[in-house]
């Protein structure tokens, strides 16, 4: 059982940002807090001129993002 609450991991090094949707128990379905977090991450990327590329991925091996966890 995964004890980590659903979240979005954001890291950047130099010109590369890595964004991982981390909710594999629900096939990386987005929760409302994750939508809010994604907005903050996108704003941070837009305001960081050093970032030239953003790589989005889903945690685990079942799905990228399956929609909303309602």
Residue, then its C-alpha position, 0 to 999 in steps of 0.5 A: x500500500x502506498x502511504x504517499x498522498x497523491x501529488x505532483x513531483x517537480x524538479x528542475x536542473x538547468x534547462x530541464x524541468x521534470x514533472x511526475x504525476x504521482x498517484x499510481x494507485x489511481x492510475x495517476x488520476x488528478x485530485x483537486x489539490x493536484x490540479x492546484x499544484x499543477x497550476x503553481x508548477x506551470x506558473x513557476x516554469x513560465x517564470x523561470x527563463x532557464x527552463x527550456x523543456x518540460x518533461x511530463x510523466x506518470x508514476x508507475x507503469x500503468x498510466x500517464x494520467x487517467x483523468x480526475x480522481x472524484 
